[in-house]
Amino acid sequence: MITEKIEKNLDLDYIFDRITVYTPYGEVQKKEMRPFSLGEESLLEEELNRTEKVLMLLEKHRYTFVEIRSQFKNMKDLRGSFKRVEENTVLSVVELFEIKVFLSILEKLQELLQKLPWNLPRELQIQPMFRLQKLLDPQESGVNTFYIYDEYSEELRAVREKIRDLENTINQAKIQTRDRVQAELGFKIRPNGELTINKGNREMMEMAAAYDGLVYSAETYMNITYKVKMDERFDQLFQQIEDLKLEEEAEEFRVRQKLTKEIETDLSGIYDNIRAVGALDLLIAKAYFALGFHGVRPALSKACILNIQEGRHIKVEDTLRKQGKSFTPITVELRKGVTCITGANMGGKTISLKLIGQLSAMAQFGIFVPAKGMTFSLKEYIFLSLGDLQSTDMGLSTFGAEIVEIKKILKRAAEKGLILIDELARGTNPSEGYALSKAIIEYLQDKNAITVITTHIDGLAEGPVCHLQVRGLVDVDFDALKEAWAQQEVGGIEIVHQYMDYRLEPVNGRSSVPKDAINIARLMGLDEVILEQAEKYLDR
């Protein structure tokens, strides 16, 4: 329907980058977005209805949506963990913790969605999984932490009790040993069983070194540290703890294995929730996009038409805004057959062409469009040729590569498509370029595709072709401008943008392409002597 290169030339990547999703699942669904095909009008209407519904809800429930998106931000990509469950790989404690958090977010999302007066479609419904939540929170504390709780296994509880008992025994024995050493030496020993002596205290150092109940631990240039010596019974107790910890680890593994199996039984429900979260995230993102860029719902028509009322090219608009300028909205009405847009270079013809393609693609993707209004019909393809097709790999010139591409699309001209060609046959000599362009226009005129061709060649827009012309510099008073420039010392490309009228207007009957090139050259500061000579040649 639309190639990757044409997507790029239409700046659709710029559009999709501004549809901001917050979950990894929404990101997946955004990447998998595809344009609705001919015959899927009802599905497209349903998608547009949903976006419109979210926009209406945003007016009165903005804070609820802020909370929903806040929950989205906390969602991690757990598809790898769920894949491991499918492969019968036992989940780690960290993975079980992350799943517990995921389940908690599902519950919070459902609570937030219930605050909205919205009868959610089934595929957007979040279903809390309380059985798994209780499984991963047997104490029902509601705290976002996870531990292999004693409640999971009596064997585990018993082993841990033995370990605790042994640790208490060791601690008591350490205290008794420390107290005994402290009493015999008369030195104060820290609770951790260490004794630090200043090296200036020779007597104390000698006593500690000679005492059998202390062992050397460490020293600095000022101090020396000894530790209370543990007897053999401590070694036996430590060994018992090590053995019990191995039993504990084995039992914890069995518990994790059991929990993994329990999660596996609910995988289908988990995947349903993942899809719902992704779809909801993307839908809300599309609504926020429409709100931020003043988008409107495109209206579907059964007739093969494309009407845009005051459409805006978002990327160009953003660029101009940064420069303190505004974008001139474009209004255009297109039918099947050929429409020619004429005007001088720098007159905005290419932007108009890209805007037509961009808004058409956005509408077909189910995205609200930046315009005052738009009516369109679904297309089987969108084709765009910008004259940037030079192919060094094939040894083709710009003209040769352009013909290769146009040959392919002409074979589909009988289908309901959108063909956009910028400066057809620009890469060859004017006479042959005119002849080829005229023949291609006549061939496309009675086909089912809507074709828009920009040109600055006279005569191509004659006959039954719909002719639109860029107003350009038609209303500019150059004599007044010359005087103003002389006083203000301004000019150049900024002046061209300032005074150029990019709006399109229909032309009835025979009309030559406006000769704005000389006037643009004048605005750019070319010597007036040269310009006057050029105007004489033009008059001839």
C-alpha positions as CSV (number, residue, x, y, z in Angstrom):
1,M,0.0,0.0,0.0
2,I,2.9,2.4,0.8
3,T,6.6,1.7,0.6
4,E,9.1,2.4,3.3
5,K,10.8,5.1,1.1
6,I,7.4,6.9,0.4
7,E,6.6,6.7,4.2
8,K,9.9,8.5,4.8
9,N,9.3,11.1,2.1
10,L,5.9,11.8,3.5
11,D,7.5,12.4,6.9
12,L,5.3,9.7,8.5
13,D,8.1,8.8,10.8
14,Y,7.8,12.3,12.2
15,I,4.1,11.7,12.8
16,F,4.6,8.4,14.5
17,D,7.3,9.7,16.7
18,R,4.8,12.2,18.1
19,I,2.3,9.5,18.9
20,T,3.7,8.9,22.4
21,V,3.1,5.6,24.0
22,Y,4.4,4.7,27.4
23,T,4.3,0.9,27.6
24,P,6.5,-1.6,25.7
25,Y,3.3,-3.2,24.6
26,G,2.0,0.0,23.1
27,E,5.3,0.5,21.3
28,V,4.8,-3.0,19.7
29,Q,1.3,-2.1,18.6
30,K,2.5,1.2,17.2
31,K,5.2,-0.5,15.1
32,E,2.6,-3.0,13.9
33,M,0.1,-0.3,12.8
34,R,-0.9,-0.7,9.2
35,P,-3.2,1.4,7.0
36,F,-6.8,0.1,6.6
37,S,-7.4,-1.5,3.3
38,L,-10.2,-1.0,0.8
39,G,-13.2,-2.9,2.2
40,E,-12.2,-2.2,5.8
41,E,-14.2,1.0,6.0
42,S,-16.3,-0.3,9.0
43,L,-13.1,-1.2,10.9
44,L,-11.6,2.3,10.2
45,E,-14.8,4.0,11.4
46,E,-14.7,1.9,14.6
47,E,-11.1,3.0,15.2
48,L,-12.0,6.7,14.5
49,N,-15.0,6.4,16.9
50,R,-12.7,5.1,19.7
51,T,-10.3,8.0,19.2
52,E,-13.2,10.5,19.2
53,K,-14.5,8.9,22.4
54,V,-11.2,9.3,24.2
55,L,-11.0,12.9,23.0
56,M,-14.5,13.6,24.5
57,L,-13.5,11.9,27.8
58,L,-10.3,13.9,28.0
59,E,-12.3,17.1,28.3
60,K,-13.8,16.1,31.6
61,H,-11.6,13.4,32.9
62,R,-8.1,14.7,32.1
63,Y,-6.7,13.8,35.5
64,T,-7.9,10.2,35.3
65,F,-6.0,9.8,32.0
66,V,-2.9,11.3,33.6
67,E,-3.1,8.6,36.3
68,I,-3.7,5.9,33.6
69,R,-0.6,7.0,31.7
70,S,1.4,7.2,35.0
71,Q,0.6,3.5,35.5
72,F,1.6,2.8,31.9
73,K,5.0,4.3,32.7
74,N,5.6,1.8,35.4
75,M,5.1,-1.2,33.1
76,K,8.1,-3.2,32.2
77,D,8.5,-5.5,29.2
78,L,7.9,-9.0,30.7
79,R,7.5,-10.8,27.4
80,G,10.8,-12.5,27.9
81,S,9.7,-13.8,31.3
82,F,6.5,-15.1,29.9
83,K,8.3,-16.8,27.1
84,R,10.5,-18.5,29.7
85,V,7.3,-19.8,31.4
86,E,6.2,-21.2,28.0
87,E,9.6,-23.0,27.7
88,N,9.1,-24.5,31.2
89,T,12.1,-22.5,32.6
90,V,11.8,-21.8,36.3
91,L,11.4,-18.0,37.0
92,S,13.8,-16.2,39.3
93,V,12.7,-14.2,42.4
94,V,13.2,-11.0,40.5
95,E,11.0,-12.1,37.6
96,L,8.3,-13.2,40.1
97,F,8.5,-9.8,41.7
98,E,8.2,-8.0,38.4
99,I,5.1,-10.1,37.5
100,K,3.6,-9.3,40.9
101,V,4.1,-5.5,40.1
102,F,2.5,-6.1,36.7
103,L,-0.5,-7.7,38.2
104,S,-0.9,-4.9,40.7
105,I,-0.8,-2.3,37.8
106,L,-3.5,-4.2,36.0
107,E,-5.8,-3.9,39.0
108,K,-5.1,-0.2,39.4
109,L,-5.7,0.4,35.6
110,Q,-9.1,-1.4,35.9
111,E,-10.1,0.8,38.9
112,L,-9.1,3.9,36.9
113,L,-11.0,2.9,33.8
114,Q,-14.1,2.2,35.8
115,K,-14.2,5.9,36.8
116,L,-14.8,6.8,33.1
117,P,-18.3,6.8,31.5
118,W,-17.0,4.5,28.8
119,N,-18.4,1.1,27.8
120,L,-15.0,-0.3,26.8
121,P,-14.8,-2.6,23.8
122,R,-13.8,-6.1,24.9
123,E,-10.3,-5.9,23.3
124,L,-9.5,-2.8,25.4
125,Q,-10.7,-4.2,28.7
126,I,-8.2,-4.9,31.5
127,Q,-9.0,-8.0,33.5
128,P,-7.3,-8.1,37.0
129,M,-5.9,-11.6,37.8
130,F,-6.7,-11.9,41.5
131,R,-5.8,-15.6,41.7
132,L,-2.2,-14.9,40.6
133,Q,-2.1,-11.8,42.8
134,K,-3.0,-13.8,45.9
135,L,-0.5,-16.5,44.8
136,L,2.4,-14.0,44.7
137,D,1.2,-12.2,47.9
138,P,0.1,-15.1,50.2
139,Q,0.2,-12.7,53.2
140,E,-2.1,-10.3,51.3
141,S,0.1,-7.3,52.4
142,G,-0.4,-5.4,49.2
143,V,3.2,-4.3,49.3
144,N,5.2,-4.3,46.1
145,T,7.9,-6.6,47.3
146,F,8.4,-10.3,46.8
147,Y,9.9,-13.1,48.9
148,I,9.7,-16.9,48.9
149,Y,7.3,-16.8,51.9
150,D,7.1,-19.5,54.5
151,E,3.5,-20.0,53.6
152,Y,4.5,-21.6,50.4
153,S,5.9,-24.8,52.0
154,E,5.9,-26.4,55.4
155,E,9.3,-28.0,54.6
156,L,10.7,-24.5,53.9
157,R,9.2,-23.1,57.1
158,A,10.8,-26.0,59.1
159,V,14.2,-25.5,57.5
160,R,14.2,-21.8,58.1
161,E,13.2,-22.3,61.8
162,K,16.2,-24.7,62.2
163,I,18.5,-22.1,60.6
164,R,17.2,-19.4,62.9
165,D,17.6,-21.6,66.0
166,L,21.2,-22.4,65.0
167,E,21.9,-18.7,64.4
168,N,20.5,-17.8,67.8
169,T,22.7,-20.5,69.4
170,I,25.8,-19.2,67.6
171,N,24.9,-15.6,68.7
172,Q,24.5,-16.6,72.3
173,A,27.7,-18.6,72.3
174,K,29.5,-15.6,70.7
175,I,28.2,-13.3,73.5
176,Q,29.2,-15.8,76.2
177,T,32.7,-16.2,74.7
178,R,33.1,-12.4,74.3
179,D,32.0,-11.8,77.9
180,R,34.5,-14.4,79.2
181,V,37.4,-13.0,77.2
182,Q,36.5,-9.5,78.3
183,A,36.3,-10.5,82.0
184,E,39.7,-12.4,81.8
185,L,41.6,-9.6,80.1
186,G,39.7,-6.6,81.5
187,F,39.5,-5.0,78.1
188,K,36.3,-3.7,76.5
189,I,35.5,-5.8,73.4
190,R,33.0,-4.5,70.8
191,P,29.7,-6.3,70.2
192,N,31.1,-7.8,66.9
193,G,33.9,-9.5,68.9
194,E,36.7,-7.2,67.9
195,L,39.4,-5.5,70.0
196,T,41.3,-2.6,68.6
197,I,44.5,-1.5,70.4
198,N,46.6,1.7,69.9
199,K,50.2,0.7,69.1
200,G,51.4,3.2,71.7
201,N,49.9,0.9,74.4
202,R,52.7,-1.7,74.5
203,E,51.5,-3.4,77.6
204,M,48.0,-4.0,76.2
205,M,49.4,-5.2,72.9
206,E,51.6,-7.8,74.6
207,M,48.7,-9.1,76.7
208,A,46.5,-9.5,73.7
209,A,49.2,-11.2,71.7
210,A,49.9,-13.7,74.5
211,Y,46.2,-14.4,75.1
212,D,45.0,-17.7,73.6
213,G,41.4,-16.6,73.2
214,L,42.2,-13.8,70.6
215,V,43.5,-14.0,67.0
216,Y,45.1,-11.4,64.9
217,S,42.7,-9.7,62.5
218,A,44.2,-6.5,60.9
219,E,46.3,-3.4,61.6
220,T,47.0,0.1,60.4
221,Y,50.0,2.3,61.1
222,M,48.3,3.4,64.4
223,N,46.2,0.4,65.5
224,I,46.1,-3.3,65.6
225,T,42.9,-5.4,65.7
226,Y,42.2,-8.8,67.3
227,K,39.1,-10.9,67.2
228,V,37.6,-13.3,69.7
229,K,38.7,-16.8,68.8
230,M,35.9,-19.3,68.1
231,D,36.3,-22.9,69.2
232,E,35.5,-26.1,67.2
233,R,31.9,-26.2,68.3
234,F,31.3,-23.1,66.2
235,D,32.7,-24.8,63.1
236,Q,30.2,-27.6,63.6
237,L,27.3,-25.1,64.0
238,F,28.3,-23.2,60.9
239,Q,28.5,-26.4,58.9
240,Q,25.0,-27.3,60.0
241,I,23.7,-23.9,58.8
242,E,25.5,-24.3,55.5
243,D,23.8,-27.7,55.0
244,L,20.4,-26.3,56.0
245,K,20.8,-23.4,53.5
246,L,21.4,-25.9,50.7
247,E,18.1,-27.5,51.7
248,E,16.4,-24.1,51.9
249,E,17.7,-23.2,48.4
250,A,16.5,-26.5,47.0
251,E,13.0,-26.0,48.5
252,E,12.9,-22.4,47.3
253,F,13.6,-23.8,43.8
254,R,10.7,-26.2,44.1
255,V,8.5,-23.3,45.2
256,R,9.5,-21.2,42.3
257,Q,8.9,-24.1,40.0
258,K,5.4,-24.5,41.4
259,L,4.7,-20.8,41.0
260,T,6.0,-20.8,37.4
261,K,3.5,-23.7,36.7
262,E,0.7,-21.7,38.2
263,I,1.5,-18.7,36.1
264,E,1.6,-20.9,33.0
265,T,-2.0,-21.9,33.5
266,D,-3.0,-18.2,33.2
267,L,-0.7,-17.2,30.3
268,S,-3.6,-16.7,27.9
269,G,-5.2,-14.2,30.3
270,I,-1.9,-12.5,30.7
271,Y,-1.4,-12.2,27.0
272,D,-5.0,-10.9,26.6
273,N,-4.1,-8.1,29.2
274,I,-0.9,-7.3,27.4
275,R,-2.7,-6.8,24.1
276,A,-5.4,-4.7,25.9
277,V,-2.8,-2.6,27.6
278,G,-0.9,-2.0,24.3
279,A,-4.1,-1.2,22.3
280,L,-5.3,1.2,25.1
281,D,-1.9,2.9,25.3
282,L,-1.9,3.4,21.6
283,L,-5.5,4.6,21.4
284,I,-4.9,7.2,24.2
285,A,-1.7,8.3,22.5
286,K,-3.5,8.9,19.2
287,A,-6.1,11.0,21.1
288,Y,-3.4,13.1,22.8
289,F,-1.7,13.5,19.4
290,A,-5.0,14.8,17.9
291,L,-5.5,17.1,20.8
292,G,-1.9,18.5,20.7
293,F,-2.0,19.2,16.9
294,H,-5.6,20.3,16.7
295,G,-6.5,17.3,14.6
296,V,-10.0,16.5,13.2
297,R,-11.7,13.3,12.4
298,P,-11.4,12.5,8.6
299,A,-14.8,11.7,7.0
300,L,-15.0,8.6,4.9
301,S,-16.7,8.7,1.5
302,K,-17.7,6.0,-0.9
303,A,-16.8,8.2,-3.8
304,C,-13.2,8.4,-5.0
305,I,-12.5,11.9,-3.6
306,L,-10.0,13.7,-1.4
307,N,-11.0,17.0,0.0
308,I,-8.7,18.8,2.5
309,Q,-9.8,22.1,4.2
310,E,-6.9,24.1,5.6
311,G,-4.6,21.2,6.0
312,R,-1.2,21.6,7.7
313,H,2.1,19.8,7.3
314,I,3.1,19.2,10.9
315,K,6.9,18.9,10.4
316,V,7.1,22.0,8.2
317,E,4.8,23.8,10.6
318,D,7.0,22.9,13.6
319,T,10.1,24.1,11.7
320,L,8.5,27.4,10.8
321,R,7.2,27.9,14.4
322,K,10.8,27.7,15.7
323,Q,11.7,30.4,13.2
324,G,8.8,32.6,14.4
325,K,6.8,32.0,11.3
326,S,3.4,30.4,10.6
327,F,2.4,27.7,8.1
328,T,-0.1,28.7,5.4
329,P,-2.9,26.0,5.4
330,I,-3.7,24.3,2.1
331,T,-7.2,23.7,0.8
332,V,-7.7,21.3,-2.1
333,E,-10.5,19.3,-3.6
334,L,-9.4,16.3,-5.7
335,R,-11.3,13.7,-7.8
336,K,-10.2,10.7,-9.8
337,G,-8.3,11.7,-12.9
338,V,-5.5,14.3,-13.0
339,T,-4.9,17.5,-11.2
340,C,-2.0,19.7,-12.1
341,I,-0.5,22.2,-9.5
342,T,1.4,24.9,-11.2
343,G,3.6,27.6,-9.9
344,A,7.3,28.8,-9.8
345,N,10.0,27.0,-7.9
346,M,10.0,27.9,-4.2
347,G,6.2,28.4,-4.5
348,G,5.3,25.5,-2.2
349,K,4.1,23.0,-4.8
350,T,6.2,20.2,-3.3
351,I,5.0,20.9,0.2
352,S,1.4,20.9,-1.0
353,L,2.0,17.5,-2.7
354,K,3.6,16.0,0.4
355,L,0.8,17.4,2.6
356,I,-1.8,15.7,0.4
357,G,0.0,12.4,0.7
358,Q,0.7,12.7,4.4
359,L,-2.8,13.5,5.4
360,S,-4.2,10.8,3.2
361,A,-1.8,8.2,4.8
362,M,-2.6,9.5,8.3
363,A,-6.4,9.1,7.7
364,Q,-5.9,5.6,6.3
365,F,-3.9,4.7,9.4
366,G,-6.9,5.8,11.5
367,I,-5.2,9.0,12.8
368,F,-6.9,12.3,13.2
369,V,-5.5,14.8,10.7
370,P,-4.2,18.4,11.2
371,A,-6.8,20.3,9.3
372,K,-10.1,22.1,9.6
373,G,-11.8,19.2,7.8
374,M,-11.1,16.3,5.5
375,T,-13.2,13.9,3.4
376,F,-11.4,10.9,1.7
377,S,-11.9,7.4,0.4
378,L,-9.7,4.4,1.1
379,K,-7.0,3.9,-1.4
380,E,-5.3,0.7,-2.5
381,Y,-1.9,2.5,-2.6
382,I,-0.2,5.8,-2.2
383,F,2.6,6.6,-4.6
384,L,5.0,9.6,-4.4
385,S,7.7,10.6,-6.8
386,L,9.8,13.6,-5.6
387,G,12.4,13.5,-8.4
388,D,15.1,12.1,-5.9
389,L,15.3,8.7,-7.5
390,Q,18.8,8.7,-9.0
391,S,20.1,5.2,-8.9
392,T,23.9,4.8,-9.1
393,D,23.5,1.0,-8.5
394,M,21.5,0.6,-11.7
395,G,23.5,3.2,-13.6
396,L,20.3,5.3,-14.1
397,S,20.0,9.0,-14.2
398,T,17.3,10.8,-12.2
399,F,15.1,10.7,-15.3
400,G,15.7,7.0,-15.9
401,A,15.0,6.1,-12.3
402,E,11.9,8.2,-12.3
403,I,10.6,6.4,-15.4
404,V,11.3,3.0,-13.9
405,E,9.1,4.0,-10.8
406,I,6.4,5.6,-12.9
407,K,6.2,2.6,-15.2
408,K,5.4,0.4,-12.2
409,I,2.7,2.7,-10.8
410,L,1.0,3.2,-14.2
411,K,0.2,-0.5,-14.2
412,R,-1.9,0.1,-11.1
413,A,-3.6,3.2,-12.4
414,A,-6.9,1.3,-12.8
415,E,-6.9,0.7,-9.1
416,K,-8.3,3.2,-6.6
417,G,-5.0,4.8,-5.6
418,L,-3.3,8.1,-5.0
419,I,-0.5,9.1,-7.4
420,L,1.6,12.1,-6.5
421,I,4.4,13.2,-8.9
422,D,6.6,16.3,-8.3
423,E,7.9,18.0,-11.5
424,L,7.2,15.1,-13.9
425,A,10.1,14.5,-16.4
426,R,12.2,17.2,-14.8
427,G,15.4,15.3,-15.6
428,T,15.2,15.6,-19.4
429,N,15.1,18.4,-22.0
430,P,12.0,20.7,-21.8
431,S,10.5,19.6,-25.2
432,E,10.6,15.9,-24.6
433,G,9.7,16.4,-20.9
434,Y,6.6,18.3,-22.0
435,A,5.7,15.6,-24.6
436,L,6.1,12.7,-22.1
437,S,4.3,14.5,-19.3
438,K,1.4,15.4,-21.6
439,A,1.1,11.8,-22.7
440,I,1.2,10.4,-19.2
441,I,-1.4,12.9,-18.0
442,E,-3.7,11.9,-20.9
443,Y,-3.2,8.3,-20.0
444,L,-4.1,8.8,-16.3
445,Q,-7.0,11.2,-17.0
446,D,-9.7,8.5,-17.3
447,K,-8.2,6.0,-14.7
448,N,-9.6,5.3,-11.2
449,A,-6.6,6.7,-9.4
450,I,-6.5,10.3,-8.1
451,T,-3.3,11.8,-9.6
452,V,-1.7,15.1,-8.7
453,I,1.3,16.3,-10.7
454,T,3.2,19.5,-10.0
455,T,4.9,21.4,-12.8
456,H,6.2,24.7,-14.0
457,I,5.9,23.8,-17.7
458,D,3.3,25.7,-19.7
459,G,0.5,23.7,-21.3
460,L,0.3,20.6,-19.2
461,A,-2.7,21.8,-17.3
462,E,-4.8,22.3,-20.4
463,G,-7.9,20.2,-21.5
464,P,-10.0,18.3,-19.0
465,V,-7.2,18.4,-16.4
466,C,-8.1,20.1,-13.1
467,H,-5.7,23.0,-12.7
468,L,-4.7,24.4,-9.4
469,Q,-2.2,27.3,-9.1
470,V,-0.1,28.5,-6.3
471,R,-0.9,32.2,-5.7
472,G,2.8,32.9,-5.3
473,L,3.8,36.6,-5.5
474,V,0.7,37.7,-7.4
475,D,-0.4,40.3,-4.9
476,V,3.1,41.7,-4.1
477,D,3.7,45.4,-4.9
478,F,7.4,45.2,-5.9
479,D,7.8,48.9,-6.4
480,A,6.8,49.5,-2.8
481,L,8.9,46.6,-1.6
482,K,12.0,47.9,-3.4
483,E,11.7,51.2,-1.6
484,A,11.1,49.4,1.8
485,W,14.2,47.2,1.3
486,A,16.3,50.2,0.4
487,Q,15.5,51.7,3.7
488,Q,15.6,48.6,5.9
489,E,18.4,46.8,4.0
490,V,16.5,43.5,4.2
491,G,16.0,40.8,1.5
492,G,16.9,37.2,0.6
493,I,15.1,34.0,1.4
494,E,13.4,35.4,4.4
495,I,11.6,37.9,2.2
496,V,10.5,35.2,-0.2
497,H,8.8,33.3,2.6
498,Q,7.4,36.4,4.1
499,Y,5.6,37.5,0.9
500,M,4.9,34.2,-0.9
501,D,1.2,33.2,-0.8
502,Y,1.3,29.3,-0.8
503,R,-2.5,28.9,-1.1
504,L,-3.9,27.0,-4.1
505,E,-6.6,28.4,-6.2
506,P,-8.5,26.8,-9.1
507,V,-7.8,28.0,-12.6
508,N,-10.5,27.9,-15.3
509,G,-9.6,28.0,-19.0
510,R,-6.1,28.5,-20.5
511,S,-3.5,29.9,-18.2
512,S,0.2,30.1,-18.3
513,V,2.3,29.1,-15.4
514,P,3.0,32.3,-13.3
515,K,6.5,33.7,-14.0
516,D,7.5,34.2,-10.3
517,A,11.1,33.1,-11.0
518,I,12.2,36.6,-12.0
519,N,10.4,38.1,-9.0
520,I,11.9,35.6,-6.7
521,A,15.3,36.5,-8.1
522,R,14.5,40.1,-7.5
523,L,13.6,39.3,-3.9
524,M,16.9,37.5,-3.5
525,G,18.7,40.6,-4.6
526,L,19.8,39.8,-8.1
527,D,21.1,42.9,-10.1
528,E,18.2,44.9,-11.5
529,V,19.9,45.3,-14.8
530,I,19.9,41.6,-15.3
531,L,16.3,41.3,-14.2
532,E,15.1,43.9,-16.6
533,Q,16.9,42.2,-19.5
534,A,15.3,38.9,-18.5
535,E,11.8,40.5,-18.5
536,K,12.5,41.8,-22.1
537,Y,13.3,38.3,-23.3
538,L,10.2,37.0,-21.5
539,D,8.0,39.6,-23.3
540,R,9.3,38.4,-26.6
